[in-house]
């Protein structure tokens, strides 16, 4: 079971891991699959799918088609951090 440890809130309810996910998505225009994205951020696929992705989708920072993409809102957020 996942327990948030050392996951300080950095900005507007986002943790270091949330920001890491957004930065990874911002680094590519092709988008990323959830397995690649979770590996790139050093988290398990299950934690990504259960903990992080729903929140980022709800906040409008992430979009999904066949891959995960950062939205314009997510890009704008990264410029503020």
N, C-alpha and C positions, 0 to 999 in steps of 0.2 A: 504494500500500500504506500502511496506517495504522501509524504509529509513535507510541507514547506520548511526547509531549514536554510538559514542564511539567505533568505530571499527578501531582502529589504525592498520596500516600495521606493522606487527611484523617481518616478514622474507620473502623475495622474493615474495612480493605481497600477502602474506597470512595474514589473520586477526586472532584475538584471537579465533573467532568461527571456522574458518577453522582448526586451530590447535586442538581445542577441538574435532572436528569431527574426525580428524585423530587419535588422542589419544584414543578416544572411540573405533574406529575400530581396533586399535592395541591391545586393551585389550582383544580381543576375536578372536579365530581361526575359529569360526563358522560363522562369518559375522553377520551383523545386517540388519533387514528390515528398510526401511526409516522411518516408524512411530516410531519404538523403538529408532533409532539413533537420530532423531530430538528431541524426548522427553528427551533422555539422555543428550543432549547438550542444552536443554532449549530454543529451537527455534520451530517455527511452522512448520508443515509438508510442507506447501506451500512455506515458505521462504527457507527451505532446498532444495526442488525440483527446485525452480526457481533461487535462488541466489547462493547457495553454491555447490550443486552437479555438475552442468555443468562445473564450473571452476575447481573443483578438478579432474573431469574426463579428461578435456582438458589438464591439467598439468600432467596427468599420475599418480596421487597419489591415485586414487580410481578406483576400478573395480566393475562391477555389473554382477552377474549371477542371481540367484533367490534372493540373498542378496547382501549387499554392503561389500566389502573387501578392506583393505588397500593393496596397491601394495608394491613391494620391494623398489621402488622409494620413496613411501610415508614413509616407515619405515626408509630408509636412511636419509630422510629429518628430521625426528624427532630426530635422533641422533645428528644432527647439531644445533638444537635449544637449 
